[in-house]
Amino acid sequence: MSVDILTMTEFCQATRLAQEDIHELVNIGIIETLASDQFDSEQVLRCIKARRLQQDLELDLQGVALILELLDQNRHLQRRLQHVEQLVRRLHS
């Protein structure tokens, strides 16, 4: 999967958010910069997901950050579980 690098201007255009809003999302930890206001394209999707959570569930940004962190942990644990299940299947083969 190819990951594009976006400037702040491109990121603002992709997410339809102002720079101040982007900086707030970075400061809270919802999205991450690569270096000097550059973003990978995956952060656009994370930003869109954060905005949906905020709007749909009427959460503040701290609540959104918590939910995204829990979703990340859940995905990580699911991957680890799949790996363990594969190992168990190999042992039983």
Beta strands, then each sheet from edge to edge (+ up, - down):
strand 1: 5-7
strand 2: 38-40
sheet 1: 1+ 2-
end
